[in-house]
Amino acid sequence: MNHQKIKTDPVHYDALTKQVSPPSKLGQGLLRAFWVGGFVCVLGQIIADIGTKLLKMTTSDGFCLTAIVLVFCTAVLTGLGVFDKIGQYAGAGSFVPITGFANAMVSPAVEFRREGMVLGLGAKLFTIAGPVLVYGISASVLVGLIYAIIFP
């Protein structure tokens, strides 16, 4: 066998990367991310307005309704495989923080559903969300304790 030594200098690597990687359409990607992200935000505002004006909720409750509806819709779209297509089209524009979190929670569960309800779906559902929830709750307890000590 003839083993050639692979060049690892940065110039050669950069040339190989440019040769293999397709050029990205930056302007088109930015436009798609902008309009899809804007659409998600407008949809969230419409939901909040429906909650506060039509359903006579407080502003806080209207925002909670918005979060619940957006998370639910994203979870359903992820489960149906639609959100992945939206993400491929819009890139980061589809991952407005709340929809991105919902997608990150549901994706592992959908991927491992063949392993069963407990070991697949149940265990993988918290692969991403677990650390976020643990550290978020731990930090809030710690801040609450400090607040209780400083301001009794």
C-alpha positions as CSV (number, residue, x, y, z in Angstrom):
1,M,0.0,0.0,0.0
2,N,1.1,3.5,-0.8
3,H,0.4,5.8,2.1
4,Q,0.8,9.5,1.3
5,K,1.4,12.0,4.0
6,I,-1.5,14.4,4.1
7,K,-0.6,18.1,4.2
8,T,-1.9,19.8,7.3
9,D,-0.7,23.3,6.8
10,P,-3.5,26.0,7.1
11,V,-3.2,27.2,3.5
12,H,-3.6,23.7,2.0
13,Y,-6.5,23.0,4.4
14,D,-8.2,26.3,3.5
15,A,-7.9,25.4,-0.2
16,L,-9.4,21.9,0.4
17,T,-12.3,23.4,2.4
18,K,-13.1,25.9,-0.3
19,Q,-13.0,23.2,-2.9
20,V,-15.3,20.8,-1.1
21,S,-17.7,23.3,0.7
22,P,-20.4,24.9,-1.4
23,P,-20.5,28.7,-1.2
24,S,-23.3,30.0,1.0
25,K,-25.7,32.6,-0.2
26,L,-25.3,35.1,2.6
27,G,-27.8,37.7,1.4
28,Q,-30.5,35.1,0.7
29,G,-29.9,33.4,4.1
30,L,-30.1,36.7,6.0
31,L,-33.3,37.7,4.2
32,R,-34.9,34.3,5.0
33,A,-33.9,34.4,8.6
34,F,-35.2,38.0,8.9
35,W,-38.6,37.4,7.5
36,V,-39.2,34.0,9.2
37,G,-38.0,35.2,12.6
38,G,-40.1,38.4,12.1
39,F,-43.1,36.3,11.2
40,V,-42.7,34.2,14.4
41,C,-42.5,37.4,16.5
42,V,-45.5,38.9,14.8
43,L,-47.4,35.6,15.4
44,G,-46.4,35.8,19.1
45,Q,-47.6,39.4,19.3
46,I,-51.0,38.4,17.7
47,I,-51.4,35.6,20.2
48,A,-50.6,38.0,23.1
49,D,-53.1,40.6,21.7
50,I,-55.8,37.9,21.4
51,G,-55.1,36.9,25.0
52,T,-55.2,40.4,26.4
53,K,-57.9,42.0,24.3
54,L,-60.3,39.3,23.3
55,L,-59.9,36.9,26.2
56,K,-59.5,39.8,28.7
57,M,-56.3,38.4,30.2
58,T,-53.7,40.4,32.1
59,T,-50.6,41.3,30.2
60,S,-48.6,38.7,32.1
61,D,-51.2,36.0,31.4
62,G,-51.3,37.0,27.7
63,F,-47.5,36.5,27.5
64,C,-47.8,33.1,29.2
65,L,-50.5,32.2,26.7
66,T,-48.1,33.2,23.9
67,A,-45.3,31.1,25.3
68,I,-47.6,28.1,25.7
69,V,-49.0,28.3,22.2
70,L,-45.6,28.8,20.5
71,V,-44.0,25.9,22.4
72,F,-47.0,23.7,21.6
73,C,-47.0,24.6,17.9
74,T,-43.2,24.1,17.6
75,A,-43.4,20.7,19.4
76,V,-46.2,19.5,17.0
77,L,-44.3,20.8,14.0
78,T,-41.1,19.1,15.2
79,G,-43.0,15.9,15.7
80,L,-44.4,16.0,12.2
81,G,-41.0,16.8,10.7
82,V,-42.1,20.2,9.4
83,F,-40.0,22.4,11.8
84,D,-36.8,20.8,10.4
85,K,-37.8,21.9,6.9
86,I,-38.5,25.4,8.2
87,G,-35.1,25.4,10.0
88,Q,-33.3,24.4,6.8
89,Y,-35.1,27.2,4.9
90,A,-34.8,30.0,7.4
91,G,-31.7,29.0,9.4
92,A,-31.4,30.9,12.7
93,G,-34.6,32.9,11.9
94,S,-36.7,29.9,12.9
95,F,-35.0,29.6,16.3
96,V,-36.4,32.5,18.1
97,P,-35.5,31.6,21.7
98,I,-38.8,29.9,22.7
99,T,-39.3,28.0,19.5
100,G,-35.7,26.9,19.5
101,F,-36.0,25.6,23.1
102,A,-39.2,23.6,22.2
103,N,-37.5,22.1,19.2
104,A,-34.4,21.2,21.2
105,M,-36.6,19.4,23.7
106,V,-38.8,17.5,21.2
107,S,-36.1,16.5,18.6
108,P,-34.2,14.0,20.8
109,A,-37.5,12.4,21.8
110,V,-38.7,12.0,18.3
111,E,-35.3,10.6,17.2
112,F,-35.4,7.9,19.9
113,R,-39.1,7.0,19.9
114,R,-38.3,3.6,18.5
115,E,-36.7,2.7,21.8
116,G,-40.0,2.8,23.6
117,M,-42.0,5.2,25.7
118,V,-39.8,5.1,28.8
119,L,-36.2,4.5,27.6
120,G,-36.6,6.3,24.3
121,L,-39.2,9.1,24.5
122,G,-39.2,9.7,28.2
123,A,-35.4,9.6,28.8
124,K,-34.4,11.5,25.7
125,L,-37.0,14.3,26.1
126,F,-34.9,15.8,28.8
127,T,-31.5,15.3,27.1
128,I,-31.3,19.0,26.3
129,A,-33.8,20.5,28.7
130,G,-32.6,18.6,31.7
131,P,-29.4,20.6,32.3
132,V,-31.2,23.8,31.6
133,L,-33.9,23.0,34.1
134,V,-31.5,21.8,36.7
135,Y,-29.2,24.8,36.6
136,G,-32.1,27.2,36.2
137,I,-33.9,25.9,39.2
138,S,-30.7,25.6,41.2
139,A,-29.7,29.2,40.4
140,S,-33.2,30.4,41.3
141,V,-33.1,28.6,44.7
142,L,-29.6,30.0,45.4
143,V,-30.7,33.6,44.5
144,G,-33.8,33.1,46.6
145,L,-31.8,32.1,49.6
146,I,-29.4,35.0,49.2
147,Y,-32.3,37.4,48.9
148,A,-34.0,35.9,52.0
149,I,-30.7,36.3,54.0
150,I,-30.0,39.9,52.8
151,F,-33.7,41.1,52.9
152,P,-35.4,39.2,55.8
